[in-house]
Amino acid sequence: MSINTYKKLSWICILLSILVWIPNVVFQVASPLWLSVYIFGTVGTVFGVFAKSYLLVILNVIMFFSFFILMAVFSLYEAYYG
């Protein structure tokens, strides 16, 4: 496959990772779909490496750890504004 194909697939993984968080974060609906973030983040990181794009690798790694990032942000929000 070409580098552009890997870039597109990596971007698709990032977008899918963001989309699976929408029910939990925006609509406050407990959806187990967020667990697929770990799959999309890993696959997207691999595609980013194949595409030789540091930006895509970093964004997919951030999405892989998004659960911990969001928990920290929401905990800080609750501590200050709760």
NUVEXBA-310528 format. One line per field, with one value per atom (N, C-alpha, C): x, y, z; residue in three letters. Coordinates in Angstrom, 1 decimal, padded with zeros to 4 digits, always signed. Layout:
BEGIN
c1: [X/...]
c2: [Y/...]
c3: [Z/...]
code: [ALA/...]
***
This chain:
BEGIN
c1: [+000.8/+000.0/+000.9/+000.3/+001.1/+001.0/+001.9/+001.9/+000.6/+000.1/-001.2/-002.3/-002.3/-003.4/-003.2/-002.0/-001.7/-002.1/-001.8/-002.2/-003.8/-004.5/-005.9/-006.5/-005.9/-006.4/-006.1/-005.0/-004.6/-005.6/-005.9/-006.9/-008.2/-008.6/-009.9/-009.9/-008.8/-008.8/-008.9/-008.3/-008.4/-009.9/-010.5/-011.9/-012.8/-012.6/-013.4/-013.2/-012.0/-011.7/-012.5/-012.5/-013.3/-014.8/-015.3/-016.7/-017.2/-016.4/-016.9/-017.0/-016.3/-016.4/-017.7/-018.3/-019.4/-020.6/-021.0/-022.1/-021.8/-020.6/-020.2/-020.0/-019.3/-018.9/-020.0/-020.6/-021.6/-023.0/-023.4/-024.8/-024.9/-023.8/-023.8/-024.6/-024.4/-024.9/-023.8/-024.0/-022.9/-022.9/-021.9/-021.8/-020.5/-020.4/-019.2/-018.4/-018.8/-018.1/-016.7/-016.6/-015.3/-014.1/-014.4/-013.3/-012.7/-013.4/-012.8/-011.7/-011.6/-010.5/-009.2/-009.0/-007.8/-007.4/-008.4/-008.1/-007.8/-008.6/-008.4/-007.1/-006.8/-005.5/-004.3/-004.4/-003.2/-003.1/-004.2/-004.1/-003.7/-004.3/-003.9/-002.5/-001.9/-000.5/+000.4/+000.0/+000.7/+000.7/-000.5/-000.6/+000.1/+000.2/+001.0/+002.4/+002.9/+004.3/+004.6/+003.7/+003.9/+003.9/+003.1/+003.0/+004.2/+005.0/+006.1/+005.7/+004.6/+004.0/+004.0/+004.9/+004.9/+003.6/+003.0/+001.7/+000.7/+000.5/-000.5/-000.2/+001.1/+001.5/+001.1/+001.5/+001.2/-000.3/-001.1/-002.5/-003.2/-002.7/-003.3/-002.8/-001.7/-001.2/-002.0/-002.3/-003.2/-004.6/-005.1/-006.4/-006.4/-005.2/-005.1/-005.2/-004.6/-004.6/-005.7/-006.7/-007.7/-008.6/-008.7/-009.5/-008.8/-007.5/-006.8/-006.8/-006.6/-006.6/-008.0/-009.0/-010.4/-010.7/-010.3/-010.5/-009.8/-008.6/-007.8/-008.5/-008.9/-009.5/-010.9/-011.7/-013.0/-012.8/-011.8/-011.5/-011.0/-010.2/-009.8/-011.0/-011.8/-013.0/-013.9/-014.2/-015.0/-014.4/-013.0/-012.4/-012.5/-012.4/-012.5/-013.9/-014.7/-016.1/-017.2/-016.9/-017.9/-018.8]
c2: [-001.2/+000.0/+001.2/+002.3/+003.6/+004.3/+005.3/+006.1/+006.9/+007.4/+008.1/+007.2/+006.0/+005.1/+004.9/+004.7/+004.5/+005.8/+007.0/+008.2/+008.3/+008.0/+008.0/+007.0/+005.8/+004.9/+005.3/+005.9/+006.4/+007.6/+008.5/+009.5/+008.9/+007.9/+007.3/+006.7/+006.1/+005.5/+006.6/+007.8/+008.9/+009.4/+009.5/+010.0/+009.0/+007.7/+006.7/+006.7/+006.9/+007.0/+008.2/+009.3/+010.4/+010.1/+009.5/+009.2/+008.3/+007.3/+006.4/+007.0/+008.2/+008.9/+009.7/+010.1/+011.0/+010.6/+009.3/+009.0/+009.1/+008.8/+008.9/+010.4/+011.2/+012.5/+013.5/+013.5/+014.5/+014.2/+013.0/+012.6/+012.0/+011.7/+011.1/+009.8/+009.0/+007.7/+006.7/+005.8/+004.8/+003.8/+003.9/+003.1/+002.4/+001.0/+000.3/+000.5/+001.3/+001.5/+002.1/+002.9/+003.6/+002.6/+001.3/+000.4/+000.1/+000.4/+000.2/+001.3/+002.3/+003.3/+002.6/+001.6/+000.9/+000.2/-000.4/-001.0/+000.0/+001.0/+002.0/+002.8/+003.1/+003.8/+003.0/+001.7/+000.8/+000.7/+000.4/+000.2/+001.5/+002.6/+003.9/+004.3/+003.9/+004.1/+003.3/+002.1/+001.3/+001.9/+002.3/+002.9/+004.2/+005.0/+006.2/+005.9/+004.9/+004.5/+004.1/+003.3/+002.9/+004.2/+005.2/+006.4/+007.3/+007.0/+007.8/+009.3/+009.3/+010.6/+010.7/+011.5/+011.7/+012.2/+013.1/+013.7/+012.6/+011.8/+010.7/+009.7/+009.4/+008.5/+009.2/+010.4/+011.1/+011.2/+011.6/+011.7/+010.4/+009.3/+008.0/+007.5/+007.8/+007.5/+008.2/+009.5/+010.3/+009.7/+009.2/+008.6/+007.3/+006.6/+005.3/+005.6/+006.7/+007.0/+008.0/+008.2/+009.2/+008.9/+007.6/+007.3/+007.9/+007.8/+008.3/+009.8/+010.4/+011.8/+012.4/+011.8/+012.3/+012.2/+011.1/+010.9/+011.9/+012.3/+013.3/+014.7/+015.0/+016.3/+016.4/+015.4/+015.4/+015.4/+014.7/+014.8/+016.1/+016.8/+018.2/+019.1/+018.9/+019.8/+019.6/+018.4/+018.1/+018.7/+018.6/+019.1/+020.7/+021.3/+022.8/+023.4/+022.7/+023.3/+022.4/+021.3/+020.3/+020.7]
c3: [+000.0/+000.0/+000.0/-000.4/-000.5/+000.9/+001.0/+002.2/+002.4/+001.3/+001.4/+002.0/+001.6/+002.1/+003.6/+004.1/+005.5/+006.3/+005.7/+006.3/+006.5/+005.4/+005.4/+006.5/+006.5/+007.5/+008.9/+009.1/+010.4/+010.9/+009.9/+010.2/+010.5/+009.8/+010.0/+011.5/+011.9/+013.3/+014.3/+014.0/+015.0/+015.1/+013.9/+013.9/+014.5/+014.3/+014.9/+016.5/+016.9/+018.3/+019.0/+018.3/+018.8/+018.8/+017.7/+017.6/+018.7/+019.1/+020.1/+021.5/+021.7/+023.0/+023.1/+021.9/+021.9/+022.8/+022.8/+023.7/+025.2/+025.6/+027.0/+027.4/+026.6/+027.1/+026.8/+025.6/+025.2/+025.7/+025.5/+025.9/+027.2/+027.9/+029.3/+029.3/+028.2/+028.1/+028.3/+029.3/+029.5/+028.4/+027.5/+026.4/+026.4/+026.2/+026.3/+025.0/+024.1/+022.8/+023.0/+024.1/+024.3/+024.4/+024.7/+024.8/+023.5/+022.4/+021.1/+020.8/+021.6/+021.5/+021.6/+022.4/+022.5/+021.2/+020.5/+019.3/+018.2/+018.1/+017.1/+017.3/+018.5/+018.8/+018.5/+018.7/+018.4/+016.9/+016.2/+014.8/+014.1/+014.5/+014.0/+014.2/+015.3/+015.6/+014.6/+014.4/+013.4/+012.0/+011.6/+010.3/+010.3/+011.3/+011.4/+011.3/+011.8/+011.7/+010.3/+009.7/+008.3/+007.3/+007.7/+006.9/+007.2/+008.2/+008.6/+009.0/+009.7/+010.2/+011.7/+012.2/+013.7/+014.3/+013.5/+014.0/+014.2/+013.2/+013.3/+014.4/+014.6/+015.7/+017.0/+017.2/+018.5/+018.7/+017.7/+017.9/+018.2/+017.6/+017.9/+019.3/+019.7/+021.1/+022.1/+021.8/+022.7/+022.8/+021.7/+021.7/+022.4/+022.3/+023.1/+024.6/+025.0/+026.5/+026.8/+026.0/+026.2/+027.4/+027.8/+029.0/+030.2/+030.3/+031.5/+031.4/+030.2/+030.1/+030.5/+030.0/+030.3/+031.8/+032.4/+033.8/+034.6/+034.2/+035.0/+034.8/+033.6/+033.3/+034.1/+034.1/+034.8/+036.3/+036.8/+038.2/+038.7/+037.9/+038.2/+038.1/+037.1/+037.0/+038.2/+038.6/+039.8/+041.1/+041.2/+042.4/+042.5/+041.4/+041.4/+041.3/+040.5/+040.3/+040.8/+041.4/+041.8/+042.8]
code: [MET/MET/MET/SER/SER/SER/ILE/ILE/ILE/ASN/ASN/ASN/THR/THR/THR/TYR/TYR/TYR/LYS/LYS/LYS/LYS/LYS/LYS/LEU/LEU/LEU/SER/SER/SER/TRP/TRP/TRP/ILE/ILE/ILE/CYS/CYS/CYS/ILE/ILE/ILE/LEU/LEU/LEU/LEU/LEU/LEU/SER/SER/SER/ILE/ILE/ILE/LEU/LEU/LEU/VAL/VAL/VAL/TRP/TRP/TRP/ILE/ILE/ILE/PRO/PRO/PRO/ASN/ASN/ASN/VAL/VAL/VAL/VAL/VAL/VAL/PHE/PHE/PHE/GLN/GLN/GLN/VAL/VAL/VAL/ALA/ALA/ALA/SER/SER/SER/PRO/PRO/PRO/LEU/LEU/LEU/TRP/TRP/TRP/LEU/LEU/LEU/SER/SER/SER/VAL/VAL/VAL/TYR/TYR/TYR/ILE/ILE/ILE/PHE/PHE/PHE/GLY/GLY/GLY/THR/THR/THR/VAL/VAL/VAL/GLY/GLY/GLY/THR/THR/THR/VAL/VAL/VAL/PHE/PHE/PHE/GLY/GLY/GLY/VAL/VAL/VAL/PHE/PHE/PHE/ALA/ALA/ALA/LYS/LYS/LYS/SER/SER/SER/TYR/TYR/TYR/LEU/LEU/LEU/LEU/LEU/LEU/VAL/VAL/VAL/ILE/ILE/ILE/LEU/LEU/LEU/ASN/ASN/ASN/VAL/VAL/VAL/ILE/ILE/ILE/MET/MET/MET/PHE/PHE/PHE/PHE/PHE/PHE/SER/SER/SER/PHE/PHE/PHE/PHE/PHE/PHE/ILE/ILE/ILE/LEU/LEU/LEU/MET/MET/MET/ALA/ALA/ALA/VAL/VAL/VAL/PHE/PHE/PHE/SER/SER/SER/LEU/LEU/LEU/TYR/TYR/TYR/GLU/GLU/GLU/ALA/ALA/ALA/TYR/TYR/TYR/TYR/TYR/TYR/GLY/GLY/GLY]
***
